[in-house]
Amino acid sequence: MAVRAVRGAVQLERDEARHMDEQVSELLTAVLERNGLTTDDLISIWFTATPDLHSDFPAAAARKLGIVDVPLICAQELDIEGAMPRVVRVLAHIESDKPRADIAHVYLGAAGALRKDIAQ
């Protein structure tokens, strides 16, 4: 079984804890489903949030989904002028037999513009 990385992102409409929870949950669910993964396939997940998001930790949504025995960490994205606002990004390390080229990276909504080269 190989270690692979899955990327993803979602842009929030507003900085509210409930909204963040809903959007990050949708993103994580899509990452798992599109790659045929279960929580047992997860090694760790890194979350980043743009500096304009303060309402909650993105990792809290993962815990609510039942991802409770996987190491999670949150960090702040670089504050770059002109960058897309209110974005949560995910980098999940997984165990998978899929070739790297078959990993489905998930960019929801407007966040699809961030990585048109790998967004599926």
N, C-alpha and C positions, 0 to 999 in steps of 0.2 A: 504494500500500500504506500503510495507516494504522499508527500506533504505538498499541498497546493494552496494558493491564495486566491480569494474571491474578493473583488472590489464592488462597492456600491455606494450610492448617495441618494439623498432626497432633499428637496428644498421645502422648508416649512413655510406656510402662509403667514404665520404669526408665532411669536415667542410665548407660548403657553404650555405648561407642563402636560396637560391632557392631549393637546394637539401633537406635541412631540412624541408622547407615548404611542399615539395612534399611527403616526407616520413612520416612526422607527420600527414599530411592530410590523407594519405592512412591508417595509423594506427587508427586514430579517426573514419574514415568512416567504417573500418572493425569492430571496437568495437560496433558502433551503429547498423550496419547491422546484425552482428552475434547474437546480443542480442535483436533484434526487437525493438530498441529504437529510439526515436526522440529527438531533442534537448530539448523538454519540459520535458523529463524524467531525464535530468541532474540536479544535485544539485550543484556540484562543481567538478573541475578537478585540480589535482596536477600533475605537470610535473617535472621530474628531468632530468638533462643532465650530462654526465660525464665531468670532468674538461677539457678535450681536445676539447670541443665544445664551440666556441665563436662567431659564425657568426650571431646568432639571438636567440630570445626567442622562445622556442617551442610553447608557448601559442599564438604567432602571427598566426600560422597556423590555430588554432581553430577559431580565430576571422575572418579569411578569409573564413572559411567554413560557417560562419553565426552564430557561437556560441558566441553571443554578450551580452546576459543578464545572463550569468552563471559566477560565481566567478572562476577565474583561478589564479594559482600561479606557479611560476617556482623556482626551487632550484637546487643547485649543488649536484650531487651524491658524496658520499665519494670517495676519491682518494686512492683506494686500489691497491697495487702492484699486477699485474697479472690479474686485472679485464678486462673484455671485453671493448675495446675502442669505442668511438663515439656512445654511446647508449643514446637514449631518452626513459625514462620510463613514464608511465601514471598510475595514480590511480584516477579513476572516481567514484564519489559517485552518485548513481542513485536511482530513485524510481521505483520499479518493484514488480510485484506479483510473479515472478519466485522464486522458492526455491534457496537457496545459491548454491546448487550443480548443478543447471542448468545454472548458469552464465558462459558465454563463455569468458575466458581470452584470449587475442590475443597477440601473440609473432610472429612478422614477420621476415622472413629470418633467418639469423644467430642468432638473439636474441632468437629464440626458444630454444637454448641451455641453456638459463638462468633459465628457470623454466619448465623443462620437465614434472614435476609433475602436472602442471595446464594448460600448453599451449594447446590450441585447434586449 
